Amino acid sequence: MISFYLILFLYFIGLGANLSSLSPYLIANFGKNAEWVFISIQAMVPVGTLFAGWISDKTKQIRIFLYFGMALTFPAQYMLFSYSDNWEITLVCAGTLRFLLSANYQWIVIGALEKMGDSNFSKIRSSGTFGFLLIQLALYFLTIPEWHIFESPEIAGKFGSIFYILPIFFLRSIPSERDSEQEFRFRDAYQFILNKNILIFFVLSFFFYSAYQVTDNYQGRYFQLSYGLGSVYLSWVFAVLLEIPFLLSVTRIVHRFHFFSLFYLSIIAGIIRFLFLSISVKGIPIEILLFFQLPHAIFFAGYYMGTIHFFRKTVPSHIYGSVYGLYSIFAMSLGGMTGNLISGTLLYSDFGHWILEKINITIDNSEKIQFLPVFLFVSVVLLFILPFFIYLNIRYSSKKKEI
């Protein structure tokens, strides 16, 4: 069990350096073309997840694939941050890296769930959060003017890539084979998701991830423009600060309030966070802005763990990987890409200026104003899906036998 903690801890150090550095790196170097790099990333999330789930379900193997995937992740991330003058090469590198990251994580999750069970998974996953938190704190100090060791986000991204090598030494703890002996047929996974309750969840998740992608793709650049590169990493420190205690509380929350409460908490936390980010374009002290980063932990982890519990309660084990892969295609990828296209359009429009003119507010920093409609878009989408989750909860509770 300790090996699982170490694998996720080290893996998320590399992933954390990637995610927090990506937005300032891509938008600063490629402008509007960064939108297409983000799309390549979102397109490859489900490809990696579905491939990993399918091949694991099909062959009943886990560990052997992780050895190959982990070995390739280090050079993929290093190359992503190596071509700041060529967005086409960066697009290919970004897509390749995201495929590997998604596939590796899918295999780790399948192995952890089968070996430790879903009740222990939230505790194991918290070690990844700790690694993510630690690298943000380190990058903050390495980029502040007083130290200024890392002068740009590409250096931070390259530095993080080194940490993908270390988990390879602990992969022997990952199960070699799957537990399920039941015959795998991909059409079983496809037919399963046609259930009405599952389809409703897929559609709601499509909307959720169309909004959530702003966190990964646009928010970092907003902080960089507002308070400098160091604030990007410090914002992520605050964003994940509550994630570990929240993850450790997930089992108790589910037992006491049902797993649908995780979705409610996630959506409400996201609404609060992005409404405040919308207000922040007027200019506020960084301390207050960082405080309102704290709800991100519940925004992300609440929805993620709610999804894990939802699928573990409803999906047969022999098709779990494939169903999750199909979910990642429709919800995480198509939702993320759709949201990214909308966000990119809003970012380079005059809509932010139009809103401020209507309410008679003047702001000097025109680049910050561009983010106002992007943040409002997230809040509106989350407000829209909240009542539908209440409806789905009622359906699920009254018709469990349908699933």
DODO-364200 format. One record per residue (C-alpha): residue in three letters; x, y, z. Coordinates in pm, 1 decimal. Layout:
// DODO-364200
{pt "ala"; {X; Y; Z}} ...
This chain:
// DODO-364200
{pt "met"; {0.0; 0.0; 0.0}} {pt "ile"; {288.9; 237.8; 72.8}} {pt "ser"; {408.6; 192.5; -285.2}} {pt "phe"; {74.5; 321.9; -416.9}} {pt "tyr"; {118.9; 634.7; -205.6}} {pt "leu"; {469.9; 688.0; -344.0}} {pt "ile"; {367.5; 627.5; -704.9}} {pt "leu"; {87.4; 884.2; -692.3}} {pt "phe"; {295.9; 1129.6; -488.4}} {pt "leu"; {578.4; 1133.4; -744.0}} {pt "tyr"; {347.5; 1114.8; -1044.9}} {pt "phe"; {153.8; 1421.5; -931.1}} {pt "ile"; {470.9; 1621.1; -875.4}} {pt "gly"; {539.2; 1588.7; -1248.2}} {pt "leu"; {173.8; 1642.4; -1336.3}} {pt "gly"; {151.9; 1947.5; -1110.1}} {pt "ala"; {449.0; 2115.8; -1275.5}} {pt "asn"; {286.2; 2050.3; -1611.2}} {pt "leu"; {-65.5; 2172.6; -1534.6}} {pt "ser"; {26.4; 2493.5; -1354.6}} {pt "ser"; {292.9; 2594.8; -1609.4}} {pt "leu"; {86.6; 2514.2; -1918.0}} {pt "ser"; {-152.9; 2809.9; -1925.9}} {pt "pro"; {106.3; 3089.2; -1884.6}} {pt "tyr"; {347.4; 2909.2; -2119.4}} {pt "leu"; {102.4; 2848.1; -2404.9}} {pt "ile"; {-98.3; 3172.0; -2398.1}} {pt "ala"; {212.1; 3391.2; -2357.9}} {pt "asn"; {398.2; 3222.2; -2646.2}} {pt "phe"; {120.5; 3134.1; -2890.7}} {pt "gly"; {-169.9; 3371.8; -2819.8}} {pt "lys"; {-491.6; 3256.9; -2985.8}} {pt "asn"; {-315.7; 2949.2; -3130.6}} {pt "ala"; {-287.3; 2822.6; -2771.9}} {pt "glu"; {-657.5; 2739.2; -2801.9}} {pt "trp"; {-572.8; 2463.6; -3052.0}} {pt "val"; {-301.8; 2321.9; -2829.4}} {pt "phe"; {-556.3; 2303.7; -2546.8}} {pt "ile"; {-795.7; 2126.4; -2782.8}} {pt "ser"; {-529.4; 1868.2; -2870.9}} {pt "ile"; {-482.8; 1804.6; -2499.5}} {pt "gln"; {-855.7; 1764.5; -2440.5}} {pt "ala"; {-890.0; 1539.8; -2744.8}} {pt "met"; {-621.2; 1302.2; -2621.7}} {pt "val"; {-754.2; 1269.9; -2264.6}} {pt "pro"; {-1023.8; 1018.1; -2367.7}} {pt "val"; {-801.2; 847.0; -2623.1}} {pt "gly"; {-549.8; 764.9; -2350.5}} {pt "thr"; {-816.4; 679.4; -2094.0}} {pt "leu"; {-1021.9; 464.6; -2331.8}} {pt "phe"; {-715.4; 288.4; -2473.2}} {pt "ala"; {-586.2; 208.6; -2124.3}} {pt "gly"; {-925.7; 86.4; -2006.0}} {pt "trp"; {-992.5; -115.5; -2320.5}} {pt "ile"; {-655.8; -289.5; -2338.9}} {pt "ser"; {-662.9; -363.2; -1966.2}} {pt "asp"; {-1017.7; -500.3; -1982.8}} {pt "lys"; {-925.7; -701.3; -2292.9}} {pt "thr"; {-593.0; -850.5; -2181.1}} {pt "lys"; {-657.3; -846.8; -1802.4}} {pt "gln"; {-309.6; -690.5; -1765.1}} {pt "ile"; {-207.4; -371.5; -1583.1}} {pt "arg"; {155.9; -350.1; -1471.8}} {pt "ile"; {332.1; -421.3; -1800.8}} {pt "phe"; {155.4; -127.6; -1969.0}} {pt "leu"; {255.7; 108.3; -1689.6}} {pt "tyr"; {625.2; 32.1; -1737.4}} {pt "phe"; {605.4; 145.8; -2099.8}} {pt "gly"; {379.5; 442.5; -2028.8}} {pt "met"; {589.1; 582.0; -1745.1}} {pt "ala"; {913.4; 545.4; -1940.1}} {pt "leu"; {774.9; 758.9; -2223.9}} {pt "thr"; {617.1; 1032.0; -2009.3}} {pt "phe"; {945.1; 1198.4; -1906.7}} {pt "pro"; {1065.6; 1280.4; -2262.1}} {pt "ala"; {710.8; 1374.2; -2370.0}} {pt "gln"; {675.4; 1646.3; -2104.5}} {pt "tyr"; {1031.2; 1772.1; -2155.8}} {pt "met"; {966.5; 1814.7; -2529.2}} {pt "leu"; {633.1; 1990.5; -2467.9}} {pt "phe"; {818.1; 2280.0; -2304.6}} {pt "ser"; {1103.3; 2285.3; -2560.4}} {pt "tyr"; {946.4; 2449.6; -2869.1}} {pt "ser"; {825.1; 2793.5; -2759.8}} {pt "asp"; {863.3; 2924.5; -3116.5}} {pt "asn"; {656.1; 2654.1; -3289.1}} {pt "trp"; {296.7; 2594.8; -3183.1}} {pt "glu"; {240.7; 2306.1; -3428.2}} {pt "ile"; {519.7; 2092.9; -3277.0}} {pt "thr"; {401.4; 2193.3; -2930.3}} {pt "leu"; {49.4; 2080.1; -3024.1}} {pt "val"; {177.4; 1732.0; -3116.2}} {pt "cys"; {388.3; 1709.3; -2799.9}} {pt "ala"; {98.1; 1825.2; -2583.5}} {pt "gly"; {-138.5; 1567.1; -2730.0}} {pt "thr"; {116.4; 1288.0; -2691.6}} {pt "leu"; {187.5; 1378.8; -2330.9}} {pt "arg"; {-180.2; 1396.7; -2241.4}} {pt "phe"; {-238.8; 1053.9; -2397.2}} {pt "leu"; {36.1; 908.1; -2178.6}} {pt "leu"; {-74.6; 1091.0; -1863.7}} {pt "ser"; {-434.6; 974.3; -1907.3}} {pt "ala"; {-339.3; 615.8; -1985.6}} {pt "asn"; {-93.9; 588.3; -1697.4}} {pt "tyr"; {-340.4; 731.2; -1450.6}} {pt "gln"; {-617.0; 499.5; -1570.2}} {pt "trp"; {-394.2; 195.0; -1512.1}} {pt "ile"; {-289.5; 322.7; -1167.9}} {pt "val"; {-652.3; 382.9; -1068.7}} {pt "ile"; {-768.2; 41.2; -1192.5}} {pt "gly"; {-484.1; -126.8; -1002.0}} {pt "ala"; {-552.8; 71.3; -683.5}} {pt "leu"; {-928.5; 11.0; -691.4}} {pt "glu"; {-889.5; -362.0; -748.5}} {pt "lys"; {-619.0; -408.9; -486.6}} {pt "met"; {-738.0; -163.2; -218.2}} {pt "gly"; {-1107.9; -108.2; -289.3}} {pt "asp"; {-1296.4; 216.0; -341.4}} {pt "ser"; {-1321.3; 288.2; 33.5}} {pt "asn"; {-941.1; 323.3; 54.1}} {pt "phe"; {-892.5; 494.0; -280.9}} {pt "ser"; {-961.4; 846.7; -157.1}} {pt "lys"; {-684.7; 805.6; 103.2}} {pt "ile"; {-437.3; 679.5; -158.8}} {pt "arg"; {-538.2; 958.7; -398.5}} {pt "ser"; {-460.1; 1217.1; -127.9}} {pt "ser"; {-88.6; 1136.7; -164.5}} {pt "gly"; {-112.9; 1263.5; -522.3}} {pt "thr"; {-263.3; 1586.4; -395.0}} {pt "phe"; {24.0; 1623.5; -149.3}} {pt "gly"; {275.3; 1585.4; -433.9}} {pt "phe"; {82.0; 1839.1; -641.6}} {pt "leu"; {78.1; 2082.5; -348.7}} {pt "leu"; {448.4; 2037.3; -276.8}} {pt "ile"; {560.6; 2111.1; -633.5}} {pt "gln"; {345.2; 2426.6; -648.2}} {pt "leu"; {503.8; 2552.4; -328.1}} {pt "ala"; {852.0; 2472.7; -458.9}} {pt "leu"; {786.7; 2642.4; -793.2}} {pt "tyr"; {650.5; 2950.0; -618.4}} {pt "phe"; {976.5; 3001.7; -427.6}} {pt "leu"; {1184.4; 2915.7; -734.2}} {pt "thr"; {1011.9; 3185.5; -943.8}} {pt "ile"; {972.1; 3476.4; -697.7}} {pt "pro"; {1198.4; 3779.9; -764.0}} {pt "glu"; {1397.3; 3722.5; -445.2}} {pt "trp"; {1526.8; 3386.0; -573.1}} {pt "his"; {1439.0; 3391.2; -945.2}} {pt "ile"; {1596.6; 3049.9; -1010.4}} {pt "phe"; {1328.7; 2955.1; -1263.8}} {pt "glu"; {1274.4; 3249.0; -1498.5}} {pt "ser"; {993.2; 3101.8; -1707.7}} {pt "pro"; {716.9; 2840.4; -1696.6}} {pt "glu"; {897.5; 2622.5; -1955.1}} {pt "ile"; {1184.1; 2566.2; -1710.9}} {pt "ala"; {934.9; 2467.2; -1443.2}} {pt "gly"; {763.6; 2223.1; -1680.9}} {pt "lys"; {1092.8; 2061.5; -1779.2}} {pt "phe"; {1195.9; 2032.2; -1415.4}} {pt "gly"; {873.5; 1850.6; -1330.3}} {pt "ser"; {924.5; 1593.9; -1605.3}} {pt "ile"; {1213.1; 1437.1; -1410.6}} {pt "phe"; {974.4; 1307.2; -1146.3}} {pt "tyr"; {800.0; 1067.9; -1385.2}} {pt "ile"; {1110.1; 848.3; -1383.0}} {pt "leu"; {1096.8; 773.7; -1009.4}} {pt "pro"; {758.1; 589.8; -991.4}} {pt "ile"; {899.0; 319.9; -1220.2}} {pt "phe"; {1094.9; 181.2; -923.1}} {pt "phe"; {770.6; 117.4; -729.8}} {pt "leu"; {553.1; -33.5; -1003.0}} {pt "arg"; {594.9; -388.0; -875.8}} {pt "ser"; {321.0; -311.4; -622.2}} {pt "ile"; {70.9; -261.0; -906.1}} {pt "pro"; {-125.2; -584.4; -973.5}} {pt "ser"; {6.8; -767.8; -1275.1}} {pt "glu"; {-337.2; -895.8; -1376.9}} {pt "arg"; {-700.0; -792.7; -1330.4}} {pt "asp"; {-925.0; -966.6; -1078.9}} {pt "ser"; {-1226.0; -1016.9; -1303.2}} {pt "glu"; {-1246.0; -1343.3; -1497.1}} {pt "gln"; {-1564.1; -1245.2; -1680.5}} {pt "glu"; {-1538.4; -1231.1; -2060.4}} {pt "phe"; {-1488.9; -881.0; -2196.4}} {pt "arg"; {-1693.2; -753.4; -2489.6}} {pt "phe"; {-1668.8; -384.3; -2575.2}} {pt "arg"; {-2028.0; -372.0; -2694.1}} {pt "asp"; {-2134.2; -452.3; -2336.1}} {pt "ala"; {-1978.8; -123.5; -2225.7}} {pt "tyr"; {-2147.1; 63.1; -2510.9}} {pt "gln"; {-2487.2; -89.0; -2437.5}} {pt "phe"; {-2447.6; -15.9; -2068.1}} {pt "ile"; {-2411.1; 359.3; -2116.1}} {pt "leu"; {-2740.4; 372.0; -2309.0}} {pt "asn"; {-2922.6; 337.8; -1976.5}} {pt "lys"; {-3116.3; 662.0; -1920.4}} {pt "asn"; {-2960.9; 745.6; -1583.1}} {pt "ile"; {-2610.5; 690.8; -1720.1}} {pt "leu"; {-2686.6; 904.8; -2025.3}} {pt "ile"; {-2815.9; 1188.1; -1806.4}} {pt "phe"; {-2496.3; 1172.5; -1601.9}} {pt "phe"; {-2285.8; 1178.6; -1919.4}} {pt "val"; {-2468.8; 1488.3; -2047.1}} {pt "leu"; {-2439.6; 1671.4; -1714.2}} {pt "ser"; {-2069.1; 1585.7; -1700.7}} {pt "phe"; {-2030.4; 1721.3; -2054.6}} {pt "phe"; {-2152.4; 2058.6; -1927.1}} {pt "phe"; {-1945.3; 2034.1; -1609.1}} {pt "tyr"; {-1618.2; 1979.5; -1795.5}} {pt "ser"; {-1701.3; 2246.9; -2051.9}} {pt "ala"; {-1683.9; 2481.2; -1753.1}} {pt "tyr"; {-1406.9; 2312.6; -1554.1}} {pt "gln"; {-1149.0; 2336.2; -1834.3}} {pt "val"; {-1113.5; 2709.8; -1762.5}} {pt "thr"; {-926.7; 2614.8; -1444.2}} {pt "asp"; {-651.5; 2433.6; -1634.1}} {pt "asn"; {-642.1; 2636.8; -1954.4}} {pt "tyr"; {-706.0; 3003.0; -1872.7}} {pt "gln"; {-684.1; 3075.9; -1503.5}} {pt "gly"; {-303.1; 3049.4; -1483.4}} {pt "arg"; {-254.0; 3322.8; -1741.7}} {pt "tyr"; {-498.9; 3544.3; -1550.2}} {pt "phe"; {-289.3; 3515.4; -1234.2}} {pt "gln"; {30.7; 3579.1; -1428.2}} {pt "leu"; {-112.1; 3900.9; -1571.7}} {pt "ser"; {-245.1; 4007.5; -1232.3}} {pt "tyr"; {44.9; 3932.7; -996.7}} {pt "gly"; {331.7; 3770.2; -1189.4}} {pt "leu"; {447.1; 3413.8; -1258.2}} {pt "gly"; {504.8; 3328.7; -892.7}} {pt "ser"; {136.6; 3391.8; -818.2}} {pt "val"; {39.9; 3117.6; -1066.9}} {pt "tyr"; {208.1; 2852.3; -853.3}} {pt "leu"; {97.3; 3011.4; -526.0}} {pt "ser"; {-261.8; 3009.7; -650.3}} {pt "trp"; {-236.1; 2634.9; -706.9}} {pt "val"; {-98.6; 2588.5; -354.2}} {pt "phe"; {-417.0; 2743.7; -216.8}} {pt "ala"; {-630.7; 2562.3; -473.5}} {pt "val"; {-529.0; 2217.5; -349.0}} {pt "leu"; {-471.2; 2305.7; 17.5}} {pt "leu"; {-804.6; 2162.2; 134.5}} {pt "glu"; {-800.0; 1867.1; -104.0}} {pt "ile"; {-622.1; 1624.6; 129.4}} {pt "pro"; {-856.5; 1674.9; 428.7}} {pt "phe"; {-1151.6; 1664.3; 187.7}} {pt "leu"; {-1037.2; 1337.7; 30.1}} {pt "leu"; {-985.9; 1186.0; 374.6}} {pt "ser"; {-1345.2; 1285.6; 458.2}} {pt "val"; {-1502.7; 1146.2; 140.5}} {pt "thr"; {-1587.4; 802.8; 282.8}} {pt "arg"; {-1765.2; 957.7; 582.9}} {pt "ile"; {-1951.3; 1203.7; 359.8}} {pt "val"; {-2069.0; 924.8; 129.8}} {pt "his"; {-2179.7; 700.9; 418.0}} {pt "arg"; {-2370.1; 981.7; 587.0}} {pt "phe"; {-2509.3; 1185.9; 297.3}} {pt "his"; {-2479.5; 958.3; -12.6}} {pt "phe"; {-2231.0; 1011.6; -294.7}} {pt "phe"; {-2456.8; 1260.3; -476.5}} {pt "ser"; {-2368.8; 1509.2; -201.9}} {pt "leu"; {-2017.5; 1517.6; -351.0}} {pt "phe"; {-2158.8; 1653.0; -677.2}} {pt "tyr"; {-2357.6; 1920.7; -492.9}} {pt "leu"; {-2054.1; 2031.5; -293.9}} {pt "ser"; {-1842.0; 2043.2; -610.2}} {pt "ile"; {-2085.3; 2253.7; -809.9}} {pt "ile"; {-2155.5; 2500.1; -527.8}} {pt "ala"; {-1781.6; 2541.9; -460.8}} {pt "gly"; {-1721.7; 2610.3; -830.8}} {pt "ile"; {-1998.4; 2871.8; -845.3}} {pt "ile"; {-1857.3; 3056.7; -544.1}} {pt "arg"; {-1503.4; 3046.7; -679.1}} {pt "phe"; {-1574.5; 3169.3; -1030.3}} {pt "leu"; {-1823.7; 3435.3; -928.7}} {pt "phe"; {-1549.3; 3581.0; -712.5}} {pt "leu"; {-1293.6; 3551.6; -994.1}} {pt "ser"; {-1538.2; 3747.4; -1209.7}} {pt "ile"; {-1547.7; 4023.8; -949.0}} {pt "ser"; {-1168.7; 4015.5; -907.9}} {pt "val"; {-1101.8; 4166.8; -1252.0}} {pt "lys"; {-1183.1; 4503.1; -1092.3}} {pt "gly"; {-870.4; 4462.0; -882.4}} {pt "ile"; {-840.3; 4314.4; -532.6}} {pt "pro"; {-552.1; 4228.5; -295.7}} {pt "ile"; {-384.5; 3900.3; -381.8}} {pt "glu"; {-450.7; 3767.9; -29.9}} {pt "ile"; {-826.6; 3780.0; -86.0}} {pt "leu"; {-798.4; 3628.1; -433.2}} {pt "leu"; {-588.2; 3342.1; -296.9}} {pt "phe"; {-844.3; 3279.4; -21.3}} {pt "phe"; {-1111.1; 3223.6; -285.1}} {pt "gln"; {-889.1; 2963.7; -450.7}} {pt "leu"; {-958.7; 2732.9; -156.1}} {pt "pro"; {-1296.6; 2607.2; -291.7}} {pt "his"; {-1114.3; 2453.9; -589.3}} {pt "ala"; {-1023.2; 2149.7; -378.9}} {pt "ile"; {-1391.4; 2063.9; -336.8}} {pt "phe"; {-1475.8; 2175.1; -691.8}} {pt "phe"; {-1231.9; 1924.4; -842.1}} {pt "ala"; {-1216.6; 1641.9; -587.9}} {pt "gly"; {-1589.9; 1645.1; -513.7}} {pt "tyr"; {-1685.7; 1579.2; -874.7}} {pt "tyr"; {-1400.9; 1335.7; -937.4}} {pt "met"; {-1472.1; 1122.9; -629.7}} {pt "gly"; {-1846.8; 1144.6; -691.4}} {pt "thr"; {-1785.4; 999.5; -1037.7}} {pt "ile"; {-1567.2; 719.0; -898.8}} {pt "his"; {-1836.3; 621.2; -646.7}} {pt "phe"; {-2114.7; 653.0; -905.4}} {pt "phe"; {-1938.1; 419.5; -1147.2}} {pt "arg"; {-1826.1; 173.8; -879.8}} {pt "lys"; {-2189.7; 144.2; -767.2}} {pt "thr"; {-2331.5; 100.9; -1114.7}} {pt "val"; {-2070.2; -38.1; -1358.2}} {pt "pro"; {-1979.8; -412.0; -1371.9}} {pt "ser"; {-1610.5; -457.5; -1288.0}} {pt "his"; {-1516.3; -631.5; -1614.6}} {pt "ile"; {-1619.9; -326.7; -1823.5}} {pt "tyr"; {-1531.2; -51.3; -1573.3}} {pt "gly"; {-1222.8; 65.4; -1765.9}} {pt "ser"; {-1407.6; 86.6; -2096.0}} {pt "val"; {-1712.0; 265.3; -1953.0}} {pt "tyr"; {-1485.6; 520.0; -1787.0}} {pt "gly"; {-1303.8; 560.7; -2118.3}} {pt "leu"; {-1632.3; 628.6; -2299.0}} {pt "tyr"; {-1722.1; 875.5; -2023.9}} {pt "ser"; {-1391.5; 1054.4; -2075.1}} {pt "ile"; {-1465.3; 1086.3; -2448.3}} {pt "phe"; {-1811.1; 1232.7; -2416.9}} {pt "ala"; {-1781.3; 1430.6; -2094.3}} {pt "met"; {-1420.6; 1521.5; -2027.7}} {pt "ser"; {-1300.1; 1556.8; -2386.1}} {pt "leu"; {-1596.6; 1674.2; -2592.8}} {pt "gly"; {-1718.0; 1884.3; -2301.7}} {pt "gly"; {-1372.0; 2028.5; -2246.3}} {pt "met"; {-1318.6; 2103.1; -2615.3}} {pt "thr"; {-1658.1; 2269.1; -2649.3}} {pt "gly"; {-1595.2; 2480.1; -2341.2}} {pt "asn"; {-1249.0; 2569.3; -2465.4}} {pt "leu"; {-1382.3; 2692.6; -2799.9}} {pt "ile"; {-1641.4; 2904.2; -2618.4}} {pt "ser"; {-1385.2; 3034.1; -2367.4}} {pt "gly"; {-1131.0; 3115.2; -2639.0}} {pt "thr"; {-1395.5; 3307.7; -2832.0}} {pt "leu"; {-1503.1; 3499.1; -2521.3}} {pt "leu"; {-1142.6; 3575.0; -2423.5}} {pt "tyr"; {-1066.4; 3750.3; -2751.3}} {pt "ser"; {-1402.3; 3926.6; -2778.9}} {pt "asp"; {-1519.0; 4266.9; -2653.0}} {pt "phe"; {-1781.9; 4108.9; -2430.9}} {pt "gly"; {-1593.0; 4190.8; -2110.1}} {pt "his"; {-1572.5; 4559.7; -2203.0}} {pt "trp"; {-1941.7; 4556.6; -2298.4}} {pt "ile"; {-2040.3; 4416.9; -1957.5}} {pt "leu"; {-1837.8; 4678.2; -1769.5}} {pt "glu"; {-1980.7; 4960.2; -1982.1}} {pt "lys"; {-2333.5; 4847.4; -1895.9}} {pt "ile"; {-2261.1; 4862.9; -1522.4}} {pt "asn"; {-2047.3; 5181.1; -1546.8}} {pt "ile"; {-1720.5; 5034.8; -1418.9}} {pt "thr"; {-1382.4; 5139.5; -1560.4}} {pt "ile"; {-1071.2; 4918.5; -1541.0}} {pt "asp"; {-730.1; 5012.8; -1678.8}} {pt "asn"; {-597.7; 4660.3; -1743.2}} {pt "ser"; {-771.8; 4557.6; -2065.9}} {pt "glu"; {-607.5; 4211.4; -2068.1}} {pt "lys"; {-766.1; 4125.1; -1733.6}} {pt "ile"; {-1107.7; 4244.6; -1856.1}} {pt "gln"; {-1091.8; 3978.8; -2128.7}} {pt "phe"; {-1121.4; 3707.6; -1862.7}} {pt "leu"; {-1448.5; 3843.3; -1716.1}} {pt "pro"; {-1686.0; 3666.4; -1962.0}} {pt "val"; {-1477.8; 3347.6; -1936.0}} {pt "phe"; {-1526.4; 3331.7; -1558.5}} {pt "leu"; {-1895.3; 3424.7; -1587.0}} {pt "phe"; {-1941.2; 3143.8; -1840.5}} {pt "val"; {-1825.0; 2889.9; -1579.3}} {pt "ser"; {-2063.3; 3023.6; -1314.5}} {pt "val"; {-2362.5; 3017.8; -1551.4}} {pt "val"; {-2297.9; 2659.5; -1663.2}} {pt "leu"; {-2262.2; 2534.0; -1305.6}} {pt "leu"; {-2580.8; 2711.9; -1197.4}} {pt "phe"; {-2756.0; 2550.2; -1493.2}} {pt "ile"; {-2662.1; 2188.6; -1411.2}} {pt "leu"; {-2722.2; 2200.4; -1033.8}} {pt "pro"; {-3101.2; 2138.8; -1045.5}} {pt "phe"; {-3051.8; 1858.0; -1296.5}} {pt "phe"; {-2823.7; 1677.4; -1051.0}} {pt "ile"; {-3100.5; 1700.4; -793.9}} {pt "tyr"; {-3331.4; 1543.3; -1052.8}} {pt "leu"; {-3080.7; 1266.0; -1128.7}} {pt "asn"; {-3041.1; 1193.6; -757.4}} {pt "ile"; {-3418.7; 1150.4; -726.1}} {pt "arg"; {-3424.2; 917.8; -1028.5}} {pt "tyr"; {-3129.7; 714.1; -898.8}} {pt "ser"; {-3274.8; 678.3; -549.4}} {pt "ser"; {-3618.7; 570.6; -673.0}} {pt "lys"; {-3508.6; 350.2; -964.7}} {pt "lys"; {-3180.1; 185.4; -869.2}} {pt "lys"; {-3289.2; -131.1; -1046.0}} {pt "glu"; {-3281.7; 50.3; -1381.0}} {pt "ile"; {-2901.8; 71.5; -1373.1}} 
